[in-house]
Amino acid sequence: MTPKDWLANRTNCIDVSGIRRVFELGAKLKNPINLSIGQPDFDVAEETRLAAIEAIKAGKNGYSITQGIDPLREKLQARVDEQYGHADRELFVTSGTSGGLMLATLVLIDPGDEVIVFDPFFIMYEALAGVAGAKIVRIDTYPDFQVDLNRVEAAITPRTKMIIFNNPCNPTGAVARPEIVSGLAELASRHNVLLLSDEIYRDFCYDSDFISPAIFNENTLVVDGLSKNAGMPGWRIGYAHGPKAIIAEMKKLQQYSFVCAPHPLQWAAVAALDVDMSAHFDSYRLKRDLLVEGLADCYELTVPGGAFYAFPKTPWGTGNEFVEKAITEHELLIIPGGVFSDRDTHFRISFAASDEVILRGIEVLRKMADQ
């Protein structure tokens, strides 16, 4: 046998991320126009950085308790209690939102279960469900990227275990209408299906207030974190909250996997929760407007209501063909839509970049629209 023969079958469910492939291509370019990366271009606030330094100096460098340090967990729990008022809703700190998604998948999904996702969707959902042995059921949301509740109900079978709902959405930037959020929550409750709500972009809503399905369905499991709204994706501070019975199993599995979120950075996160980051969110609304105004007359583009992504349709060729030309001929880094979807007709732009970079990207994309 060769080392490859020893690999578990579950590794076949995971391919190298198409996003990472773009990053690798970009690393070879001298002056790329980078509109590909899904992380804020603003840094962690100074007071938060100082809190991290003080925690390190104070020796907060060992393991924390698995569920997260008391000051952080209690502060987050108080916010959740105020918002939802669910007696059975418990919270713990995870190693990033991705860590929360992995724990949730592994404690909830058995081989043969079905997991509903909305196409286009964040690439991790399919990979994690596949590792757990689940069947992914994709519900198409083109062209406006809004969930059709009739399609959801038609897709539910006796094997349906979970619906994953990402709002605002990566990669489309779509924000679900209030009646869709409440309707999906009610639908999941009526069919006794777990609703997992990925709310990592909740603070990036530009035209309306964010609404969580957990308001309407107390059994909704929520994953969230500080990666996007505090500009700290590399710090790996996330959290999850939901029914105590589920959270208890997620905490137990974290003991045998991530152990805990980075300890000194949890102390910094306590400080981060008191920092007003609204000016950054307002600036991203302006970046969204800059991008939309620059492309609306030459691209088929649904205006993103949140997150920091736009998902235009390619004016010619497939998504992969269009992106390859953008990278190789114009040094513009964008992501082909097929990474997130059954369709290869669109591409993702991240406007988490300086206005200068966004304007350079608009200039290239306008040229490419005429080719």
Secondary structure as the mmCIF struct_conf table of DSSP 4:
data_model
#
loop_
_struct_conf.conf_type_id
_struct_conf.id
_struct_conf.beg_label_comp_id
_struct_conf.beg_label_asym_id
_struct_conf.beg_label_seq_id
_struct_conf.end_label_comp_id
_struct_conf.end_label_asym_id
_struct_conf.end_label_seq_id
HELX_RH_3T_P HELX_RH_3T_P1 PRO A 3 TRP A 6
BEND BEND1 LEU A 7 LEU A 7
HELX_RH_3T_P HELX_RH_3T_P2 ASN A 9 CYS A 13
HELX_RH_AL_P HELX_RH_AL_P1 GLY A 18 GLY A 26
TURN_TY1_P TURN_TY1_P1 ALA A 27 LYS A 28
BEND BEND2 LYS A 30 ASN A 31
STRN STRN1 ILE A 33 ASN A 34
BEND BEND3 GLN A 39 GLN A 39
BEND BEND4 ASP A 41 PHE A 42
HELX_LH_PP_P HELX_LH_PP_P1 ASP A 43 ALA A 45
HELX_RH_AL_P HELX_RH_AL_P2 GLU A 46 LYS A 57
TURN_TY1_P TURN_TY1_P2 ALA A 58 GLY A 59
BEND BEND5 GLY A 62 GLY A 62
HELX_LH_PP_P HELX_LH_PP_P2 TYR A 63 ILE A 65
TURN_TY1_P TURN_TY1_P3 THR A 66 GLN A 67
HELX_RH_AL_P HELX_RH_AL_P3 ASP A 70 TYR A 84
TURN_TY1_P TURN_TY1_P4 ALA A 87 ASP A 88
STRN STRN2 ARG A 89 SER A 95
HELX_RH_AL_P HELX_RH_AL_P4 GLY A 96 LEU A 108
TURN_TY1_P TURN_TY1_P5 PRO A 111 GLY A 112
STRN STRN3 GLU A 114 ASP A 119
BEND BEND6 PRO A 120 PRO A 120
HELX_RH_AL_P HELX_RH_AL_P5 ILE A 123 VAL A 131
TURN_TY1_P TURN_TY1_P6 ALA A 132 GLY A 133
HELX_LH_PP_P HELX_LH_PP_P3 ALA A 134 ALA A 134
STRN STRN4 LYS A 135 ASP A 140
TURN_TY1_P TURN_TY1_P7 TYR A 142 PHE A 145
HELX_RH_AL_P HELX_RH_AL_P6 LEU A 149 ALA A 155
TURN_TY1_P TURN_TY1_P8 PRO A 158 ARG A 159
STRN STRN5 THR A 160 ASN A 166
BEND BEND7 ASN A 167 PRO A 168
TURN_TY1_P TURN_TY1_P9 ASN A 170 THR A 172
HELX_RH_AL_P HELX_RH_AL_P7 PRO A 178 ARG A 190
TURN_TY1_P TURN_TY1_P10 HIS A 191 ASN A 192
STRN STRN6 LEU A 194 ASP A 198
TURN_TY1_P TURN_TY1_P11 ILE A 200 ASP A 203
STRN STRN7 CYS A 205 CYS A 205
BEND BEND8 TYR A 206 SER A 208
HELX_RH_3T_P HELX_RH_3T_P3 PRO A 213 ILE A 215
TURN_TY1_P TURN_TY1_P12 PHE A 216 PHE A 216
TURN_TY1_P TURN_TY1_P13 GLU A 218 ASN A 219
STRN STRN8 LEU A 221 GLY A 225
BEND BEND9 LEU A 226 LEU A 226
TURN_TY1_P TURN_TY1_P14 SER A 227 GLY A 231
HELX_RH_3T_P HELX_RH_3T_P4 PRO A 233 TRP A 235
STRN STRN9 ILE A 237 PRO A 243
HELX_RH_AL_P HELX_RH_AL_P8 LYS A 244 GLN A 255
TURN_TY1_P TURN_TY1_P15 TYR A 256 PHE A 258
BEND BEND10 CYS A 260 ALA A 261
HELX_RH_AL_P HELX_RH_AL_P9 HIS A 263 ALA A 272
TURN_TY1_P TURN_TY1_P16 LEU A 273 ASP A 274
BEND BEND11 VAL A 275 VAL A 275
HELX_RH_AL_P HELX_RH_AL_P10 SER A 278 LEU A 295
TURN_TY1_P TURN_TY1_P17 ALA A 296 CYS A 298
BEND BEND12 TYR A 299 TYR A 299
HELX_LH_PP_P HELX_LH_PP_P4 THR A 302 PRO A 304
STRN STRN10 GLY A 306 GLY A 306
TURN_TY1_P TURN_TY1_P18 ALA A 307 PHE A 308
STRN STRN11 TYR A 309 ALA A 310
HELX_LH_PP_P HELX_LH_PP_P5 PRO A 312 PRO A 312
STRN STRN12 LYS A 313 LYS A 313
HELX_LH_PP_P HELX_LH_PP_P6 THR A 314 THR A 314
BEND BEND13 PRO A 315 GLY A 317
HELX_RH_AL_P HELX_RH_AL_P11 GLY A 319 HIS A 330
STRN STRN13 LEU A 332 LEU A 333
STRN STRN14 ILE A 335 PRO A 336
HELX_RH_3T_P HELX_RH_3T_P5 GLY A 337 VAL A 339
BEND BEND14 PHE A 340 ASP A 342
BEND BEND15 THR A 345 THR A 345
STRN STRN15 HIS A 346 HIS A 346
STRN STRN16 PHE A 347 SER A 350
BEND BEND16 ALA A 353 ALA A 353
HELX_RH_AL_P HELX_RH_AL_P12 ASP A 355 ALA A 369
TURN_TY1_P TURN_TY1_P19 ASP A 370 ASP A 370
#
